């Protein structure tokens, strides 16, 4: 299978070719591995290739589901795969291997995906640019001097550079949508607890953390959600998936939706002119498609919400590192953690139980204010980021100034984190490119549990302004 043939199809398209006998599973795997060998030394998207997964003599490792025979990677963060290292992008976790699959991994296998290895992640997913000091920076396939975003930057670069058409990603502050924007891809953060967290986690960062995928097509995004959505055994809570499949929901127009839009950050700061242009263009397109479009935004205390979420996340990070230290029987050494991570852990360790518990009323207050806004709006349109992808090196983890580091990262990712706090679905779509060829995504956030509506709208936009054939000149 030539690369130009391979690149012509999304994941569902490749699976269809396999089912019809036009290509074999091995030919598809070989095409992915050949592309990996050609471009990964340049983009540094994939950090681990699992030998049993690519051994032709090994038993078949993919199932008979809708994606049977299609290659897939897991991000090097949060998702255990039996027998596969999981380092979280951190030297301290080098050698960590689990003896079980996460439930999401089990479902991906059942859907037919062949899981080949891991994609690059910044240390603990803390950065919105994938530049871990240990495993090196991931480059943007559209321009190698620029960031592929984070924290699922390895996933984004792997898909954009043509190694595979879709792959796993995670999101605690925008880490699916940010690389989708930077790499010209579709990136959905689903509704909270629509996907299984377990069995290794019960409540991922009190519902702030999410998992799903970055894809080239909306239909792949929907079909992967069909394969993975639903509670697992012992889940403390879950969001019910609809009776109609997400893929089937794409066949119907979403109806006339009330779309609000804003290109000013939630705390009132202006954004880059390219991001303003992306939102204005998307707003005009939505109006042309018959939706009611008006400029307005939710009124809430964004700095308070972000501060409360960061306190919860960084306290959880400190607990995670302490648990690893207990397993190793030693404290983290000077080379085990990046400077920004060490500062974050010191902060997390300083948080008292009382202070930690006090963050949840703060989060609740702002989440309720955002929720009221969506009583009179079905969709909120914003830029995904406040600027186009930054150059590599701008968002460095070598700093110990934690306050400045968070301000810089969420100055760029000013629109995404709020919806990790609310748990609402939010998707980034590649509807704009700069004059020098860098992708600029727009974010569409929907009502809690209305992922199907959001995906149907995304499919409508994809049909009106297609992007699939627009690929980087790598």
Phi and psi in degrees as a GROMACS rama.xvg file:
@    title "Ramachandran Plot"
@    xaxis  label "Phi"
@    yaxis  label "Psi"
@TYPE xy
-70.9189  156.314  UNK-2
-63.1837  -38.3503  UNK-3
-63.716  -31.821  UNK-4
-71.296  -43.3833  UNK-5
-61.1278  -45.7859  UNK-6
-68.446  -19.0635  UNK-7
-72.3544  -11.0818  UNK-8
-122.352  146.695  UNK-9
-83.6396  -174.465  UNK-10
-64.8807  -42.506  UNK-11
-63.9717  -35.7391  UNK-12
-66.239  -41.5343  UNK-13
-63.0426  -42.7898  UNK-14
-63.0191  -36.9873  UNK-15
-64.4197  -42.3119  UNK-16
-59.8333  -39.5642  UNK-17
-66.0895  -46.0353  UNK-18
-61.7834  -36.5114  UNK-19
-82.9533  -2.18348  UNK-20
78.352  13.6936  UNK-21
-76.3594  -29.0845  UNK-22
-140.989  160.466  UNK-23
-95.7806  164.305  UNK-24
-60.1024  -38.1404  UNK-25
-66.6616  -36.6941  UNK-26
-64.1918  -40.2065  UNK-27
-66.1824  -44.3221  UNK-28
-60.597  -43.7808  UNK-29
-62.2609  -39.4566  UNK-30
-62.8411  -41.3151  UNK-31
-65.4169  -43.3787  UNK-32
-69.0678  -34.9642  UNK-33
-67.2577  -40.3958  UNK-34
-67.3139  -38.192  UNK-35
-58.8198  -46.4322  UNK-36
-64.5383  -31.8463  UNK-37
-77.124  -40.4237  UNK-38
-111.205  -21.8276  UNK-39
-63.7069  -34.8949  UNK-40
-59.4693  -20.1211  UNK-41
-92.6086  -45.0005  UNK-42
-95.8961  -22.3416  UNK-43
56.6851  50.7229  UNK-44
-87.1424  -37.3212  UNK-45
-108.604  127.9  UNK-46
-107.187  -12.0696  UNK-47
-151.046  131.505  UNK-48
-116.681  122.804  UNK-49
-83.1649  113.69  UNK-50
-52.66  -46.3232  UNK-51
-61.0654  -27.3603  UNK-52
-74.4883  -21.6053  UNK-53
-113.625  6.43469  UNK-54
-80.6545  116.951  UNK-55
-63.4493  -24.8576  UNK-56
-84.6686  -10.8145  UNK-57
-73.1055  155.26  UNK-58
-59.1576  154.212  UNK-59
-58.4949  130.499  UNK-60
-108.088  3.90168  UNK-61
-118.809  153.806  UNK-62
-94.0099  -149.015  UNK-63
-121.764  17.9804  UNK-64
-78.5122  -165.326  UNK-65
-65.3847  -17.1426  UNK-66
-114.254  25.8183  UNK-67
-56.1064  121.992  UNK-68
92.0897  -1.62007  UNK-69
-88.8052  131.709  UNK-70
-73.4367  152.437  UNK-71
-152.758  148.904  UNK-72
-119.454  155.034  UNK-73
-107.287  140.405  UNK-74
-64.4138  148.647  UNK-75
-82.4965  56.938  UNK-76
-161.658  123.977  UNK-77
73.7858  -17.9204  UNK-78
-110.357  96.0968  UNK-79
-64.3414  135.624  UNK-80
-126.541  127.635  UNK-81
-53.8167  125.154  UNK-82
78.7031  1.85427  UNK-83
-111.589  133.355  UNK-84
-58.948  146.666  UNK-85
-135.816  104.122  UNK-86
-103.759  -11.9202  UNK-87
57.5814  25.5931  UNK-88
68.5137  19.38  UNK-89
-129.094  133.342  UNK-90
-59.7135  -31.6505  UNK-91
-61.085  -26.8255  UNK-92
-101.236  10.7783  UNK-93
-60.1487  130.347  UNK-94
93.416  -4.34004  UNK-95
-73.7187  121.123  UNK-96
-134.881  132.817  UNK-97
-97.536  153.505  UNK-98
-102.756  22.3061  UNK-99
-150.622  163.199  UNK-100
-95.21  137.992  UNK-101
-59.4192  153.631  UNK-102
-59.0939  -37.5692  UNK-103
-62.6134  -38.9088  UNK-104
-64.1751  -43.4996  UNK-105
-56.125  -42.946  UNK-106
-71.073  -36.7387  UNK-107
-63.1165  -41.8515  UNK-108
-62.7553  -43.3696  UNK-109
-61.7737  -32.3991  UNK-110
-74.1016  -9.65668  UNK-111
109.021  -4.56188  UNK-112
-66.4524  141.923  UNK-113
-101.651  109.152  UNK-114
-85.8615  115.568  UNK-115
-97.2638  -24.8267  UNK-116
168.946  -148.197  UNK-117
-127.818  146.414  UNK-118
-102.287  156.889  UNK-119
-66.5652  142.625  UNK-120
-139.079  142.717  UNK-121
-63.268  159.499  UNK-122
-55.3291  117.648  UNK-123
57.8031  17.9602  UNK-124
67.9892  21.9552  UNK-125
-75.4583  -22.0149  UNK-126
-105.349  148.394  UNK-127
-89.0025  8.04419  UNK-128
-127.599  136.026  UNK-129
-87.662  90.5598  UNK-130
-137.853  53.6614  UNK-131
-63.822  139.52  UNK-132
-67.2911  -28.9622  UNK-133
-75.4452  -52.8864  UNK-134
-103.903  1.87239  UNK-135
85.939  162.193  UNK-136
-74.5512  146.087  UNK-137
-94.2189  129.767  UNK-138
-93.9625  149.373  UNK-139
-76.5581  123.148  UNK-140
-60.9581  -21.7321  UNK-141
-76.7908  -27.1808  UNK-142
-163.179  113.407  UNK-143
-67.4928  -11.9772  UNK-144
-82.3534  -6.63388  UNK-145
-111.168  163.473  UNK-146
-75.8738  145.092  UNK-147
-88.2514  6.55008  UNK-148
82.6327  -179.767  UNK-149
-162.175  169.593  UNK-150
-87.2951  -5.35672  UNK-151
-89.6615  41.9646  UNK-152
-67.6243  -35.86  UNK-153
-62.5203  -40.798  UNK-154
-62.8805  -46.7478  UNK-155
-61.3883  -44.5065  UNK-156
-68.2709  -34.821  UNK-157
-62.744  -41.0164  UNK-158
-75.2916  -46.3753  UNK-159
-63.3748  -34.6867  UNK-160
-82.334  -2.48569  UNK-161
90.4916  12.3065  UNK-162
-66.4259  -37.6216  UNK-163
-158.787  162.123  UNK-164
-86.5676  -14.3768  UNK-165
-160.713  151.85  UNK-166
-162.979  167.38  UNK-167
-67.4153  145.549  UNK-168
-151.076  159.911  UNK-169
-128.374  163.884  UNK-170
-153.76  112.538  UNK-171
-117.548  -8.8352  UNK-172
-155.353  9.51108  UNK-173
131.002  11.0003  UNK-174
-73.3433  -5.88873  UNK-175
-94.3426  -45.4446  UNK-176
-73.7223  -34.3221  UNK-177
-63.3661  -53.3418  UNK-178
-66.5435  -28.021  UNK-179
-61.2292  -43.9504  UNK-180
-64.3245  -45.6055  UNK-181
-68.4137  -26.4045  UNK-182
-111.038  3.89006  UNK-183
73.2907  44.1883  UNK-184
-128.152  173.966  UNK-185
-92.6298  129.928  UNK-186
-140.013  108.687  UNK-187
-103.239  126.838  UNK-188
-95.3199  110.553  UNK-189
-70.9753  172.187  UNK-190
-57.8605  144.119  UNK-191
-51.6712  133.76  UNK-192
65.524  17.0886  UNK-193
-73.7677  -33.3462  UNK-194
-100.353  157.702  UNK-195
-73.1781  140.002  UNK-196
-94.0056  -23.2418  UNK-197
-91.9505  -174.743  UNK-198
-86.8931  -3.69031  UNK-199
-80.5784  -18.2644  UNK-200
-132.845  141.597  UNK-201
-94.8898  -47.0306  UNK-202
-139.063  99.9301  UNK-203
-71.3465  105.114  UNK-204
53.0314  43.0784  UNK-205
55.15  40.8945  UNK-206
83.2527  2.75433  UNK-207
-76.216  -33.261  UNK-208
-89.4859  142.322  UNK-209
-136.662  161.866  UNK-210
-133.281  148.368  UNK-211
-171.691  -116.892  UNK-212
-158.595  161.755  UNK-213
-113.082  139.215  UNK-214
-141.41  165.98  UNK-215
-90.2094  -22.6687  UNK-216
-126.14  153.238  UNK-217
-67.9978  -36.0724  UNK-218
-66.6016  -36.0991  UNK-219
-61.8829  -42.6451  UNK-220
-57.7304  -45.0954  UNK-221
-68.7534  -43.1948  UNK-222
-68.9219  -35.3623  UNK-223
-67.0395  -37.0414  UNK-224
-64.5376  -39.1744  UNK-225
-58.3305  -39.3122  UNK-226
-73.5332  -26.0792  UNK-227
-112.665  -15.8825  UNK-228
-72.8057  151.639  UNK-229
119.433  151.974  UNK-230
-72.9105  156.891  UNK-231
-106.617  170.667  UNK-232
-61.3925  129.21  UNK-233
84.6634  6.40232  UNK-234
-59.5909  133.291  UNK-235
-68.9187  -24.6592  UNK-236
-164.391  162.983  UNK-237
-156.192  160.224  UNK-238
-103.607  128.166  UNK-239
-72.0676  131.726  UNK-240
-77.5305  151.241  UNK-241
-71.9569  162.522  UNK-242
-66.7177  -36.9098  UNK-243
-84.3574  138.163  UNK-244
-66.3913  153.489  UNK-245
-64.5818  -35.8909  UNK-246
-64.9135  -43.0444  UNK-247
-64.3527  -30.8892  UNK-248
-64.9461  -20.0449  UNK-249
-71.875  -17.8947  UNK-250
-73.9454  -17.4185  UNK-251
-112.864  140.368  UNK-252
-63.6993  148.471  UNK-253
-75.7411  -0.352895  UNK-254
83.4342  177.484  UNK-255
-79.9557  112.441  UNK-256
-101.577  151.863  UNK-257
-89.9951  108.256  UNK-258
-110.13  119.463  UNK-259
-96.7721  148.107  UNK-260
-139.472  152.523  UNK-261
-153.042  137.974  UNK-262
-116.943  17.6563  UNK-263
-108.498  139.468  UNK-264
-61.5656  162.916  UNK-265
-65.2411  -17.4743  UNK-266
-107.046  20.4135  UNK-267
89.2247  11.2999  UNK-268
-91.371  145.781  UNK-269
-72.4316  163.216  UNK-270
-119.613  171.618  UNK-271
-58.9292  147.618  UNK-272
-58.6949  -33.7126  UNK-273
-66.6823  -35.5688  UNK-274
-72.0369  -37.6396  UNK-275
-60.8139  -44.4076  UNK-276
-62.3393  -39.3042  UNK-277
-61.6012  -43.3992  UNK-278
-69.0639  -43.5647  UNK-279
-61.0976  -42.1547  UNK-280
-63.8506  -43.6098  UNK-281
-65.9972  -38.8119  UNK-282
-63.6131  -41.8885  UNK-283
-64.1434  -40.6482  UNK-284
-63.5545  -42.302  UNK-285
-63.7497  -40.6508  UNK-286
-64.2243  -41.7802  UNK-287
-62.2596  -28.9155  UNK-288
-81.5725  -0.566802  UNK-289
100.848  5.22113  UNK-290
-83.4156  154.018  UNK-291
-83.7116  117.469  UNK-292
-121.351  129.253  UNK-293
-146.777  152.199  UNK-294
-88.2248  113.223  UNK-295
-169.854  164.905  UNK-296
-147.618  158.079  UNK-297
-65.061  145.88  UNK-298
-104.618  111.647  UNK-299
-156.399  171.11  UNK-300
-90.1499  86.9405  UNK-301
-61.0757  -46.1012  UNK-302
-58.4178  -37.3421  UNK-303
-66.898  -41.7056  UNK-304
-64.1405  -46.2761  UNK-305
-63.5137  -42.0277  UNK-306
-62.0312  -43.3497  UNK-307
-65.4093  -42.6037  UNK-308
-63.8707  -42.5538  UNK-309
-63.8518  -37.6073  UNK-310
-62.0467  -44.1717  UNK-311
-64.2537  -47.3148  UNK-312
-65.6259  -42.7382  UNK-313
-75.4121  -29.7413  UNK-314
-67.0487  -40.017  UNK-315
-64.5036  -36.1153  UNK-316
-63.1406  -43.4558  UNK-317
-60.0123  -42.0476  UNK-318
-64.853  -38.059  UNK-319
-64.6102  -42.6113  UNK-320
-67.8317  -40.766  UNK-321
-62.4001  -36.6249  UNK-322
-65.6752  -38.7247  UNK-323
-67.2188  -40.8238  UNK-324
-59.5913  -37.8916  UNK-325
-65.4412  -39.672  UNK-326
-63.7289  -42.1451  UNK-327
-78.537  -19.452  UNK-328
73.3137  25.9479  UNK-329
-156.854  159.549  UNK-330
-79.5072  156.258  UNK-331
-61.8245  131.64  UNK-332
-84.4908  175.869  UNK-333
-63.5034  -24.3874  UNK-334
-97.7891  0.0832563  UNK-335
-82.8229  -23.0117  UNK-336
-133.658  145.072  UNK-337
-72.3622  155.563  UNK-338
-55.9373  -44.0065  UNK-339
-65.193  -37.8354  UNK-340
-64.8338  -43.2366  UNK-341
-60.9976  -41.1415  UNK-342
-64.6561  -38.8627  UNK-343
-64.7813  -39.7939  UNK-344
-69.08  -39.5452  UNK-345
-60.2343  -41.2652  UNK-346
-63.0288  -47.66  UNK-347
-59.422  -38.1585  UNK-348
-69.4766  -22.0743  UNK-349
-82.6912  -11.4253  UNK-350
-79.3381  123.368  UNK-351
-76.5869  164.087  UNK-352
-60.4205  -37.8591  UNK-353
-65.7597  -44.5755  UNK-354
-64.6542  -38.9543  UNK-355
-61.5405  -47.8299  UNK-356
-64.6108  -28.6669  UNK-357
-69.848  -15.7877  UNK-358
-73.1578  -26.6821  UNK-359
-71.7377  -38.8238  UNK-360
-62.5516  -33.978  UNK-361
-65.2987  -45.2176  UNK-362
-62.9447  -44.6851  UNK-363
-59.2884  -42.1711  UNK-364
-60.4332  -45.2827  UNK-365
-75.6759  -35.3459  UNK-366
-62.2682  -40.0079  UNK-367
-65.0614  -37.6001  UNK-368
-66.2113  -40.8224  UNK-369
-65.6043  -41.2075  UNK-370
-59.8211  -38.3347  UNK-371
-63.0134  -34.6189  UNK-372
-59.8067  -38.1364  UNK-373
-80.2078  4.17475  UNK-374
-75.4743  -23.3491  UNK-375
-115.954  7.35443  UNK-376
-141.695  140.504  UNK-377
-89.3749  -31.9511  UNK-378
-139.21  141.715  UNK-379
-115.769  123.459  UNK-380
-102.176  127.499  UNK-381
-141.551  169.936  UNK-382
-63.7297  153.649  UNK-383
-73.92  -42.3962  UNK-384
-123.812  162.53  UNK-385
-85.8099  -4.03732  UNK-386
-156.609  162.043  UNK-387
-62.2459  170.624  UNK-388
-51.7227  134.316  UNK-389
-79.7419  162.727  UNK-390
-66.8284  150.428  UNK-391
-60.9656  141.804  UNK-392
96.3996  -14.3356  UNK-393
-71.3456  -40.8821  UNK-394
-103.347  80.1178  UNK-395
-92.0033  140.56  UNK-396
-92.5491  11.5623  UNK-397
-78.8904  -8.13546  UNK-398
-81.672  151.475  UNK-399
-108.181  3.84333  UNK-400
-85.2098  87.8376  UNK-401
-62.6273  -42.0264  UNK-402
-61.5135  -43.2955  UNK-403
-68.7226  -38.6039  UNK-404
-61.0529  -45.6031  UNK-405
-65.7556  -40.1296  UNK-406
-62.2957  -40.2699  UNK-407
-69.0248  -45.669  UNK-408
-66.4485  -44.6148  UNK-409
-88.5928  -2.45271  UNK-410
-69.7088  -37.7488  UNK-411
-76.5537  -48.6256  UNK-412
-93.2245  60.3653  UNK-413
-82.7428  -9.35739  UNK-414
-113.217  -11.5392  UNK-415
-92.6747  -41.0494  UNK-416
-63.6612  -31.0538  UNK-417
-55.6503  -34.8394  UNK-418
-85.813  -11.426  UNK-419
-72.2487  -35.1224  UNK-420
-68.2268  -43.4612  UNK-421
-79.3424  -23.6583  UNK-422
81.7353  4.43005  UNK-423
-72.7603  153.667  UNK-424
-71.8623  143.783  UNK-425
-149.43  139.033  UNK-426
-131.273  142.264  UNK-427
-104.874  132.311  UNK-428
-122.372  143.173  UNK-429
-87.4151  83.6772  UNK-430
-107.699  3.44396  UNK-431
-151.734  146.04  UNK-432
-130.503  146.215  UNK-433
-73.174  169.51  UNK-434
-61.5946  -29.8138  UNK-435
-95.6216  15.1139  UNK-436
90.3402  17.965  UNK-437
-94.8183  137.017  UNK-438
-70.1171  146.719  UNK-439
-134.464  112.598  UNK-440
-87.8211  159.206  UNK-441
-114.706  146.506  UNK-442
-103.866  135.658  UNK-443
-119.434  119.015  UNK-444
-106.746  138.813  UNK-445
-119.209  -178.656  UNK-446
-70.4309  152.352  UNK-447
-56.2763  126.864  UNK-448
83.0116  -3.2144  UNK-449
-100.416  46.2391  UNK-450
-61.2726  -35.9555  UNK-451
-63.2871  -41.8434  UNK-452
-62.9597  -43.4647  UNK-453
-62.6684  -42.3449  UNK-454
-68.5837  -37.9703  UNK-455
-64.2708  -38.9116  UNK-456
-66.2606  -41.4427  UNK-457
-60.6878  -41.3982  UNK-458
-65.7024  -37.1959  UNK-459
-63.0123  -42.3969  UNK-460
-67.8596  -38.7567  UNK-461
-60.8605  -39.9352  UNK-462
-70.6178  -37.152  UNK-463
-76.5536  -31.5728  UNK-464
-137.908  70.2522  UNK-465
-63.9363  146.013  UNK-466
-126.636  -8.08568  UNK-467
-57.1165  -38.6234  UNK-468
-84.8312  -0.50235  UNK-469
-91.4817  109.251  UNK-470
-127.716  154.597  UNK-471
-68.9827  150.138  UNK-472
-83.509  54.226  UNK-473
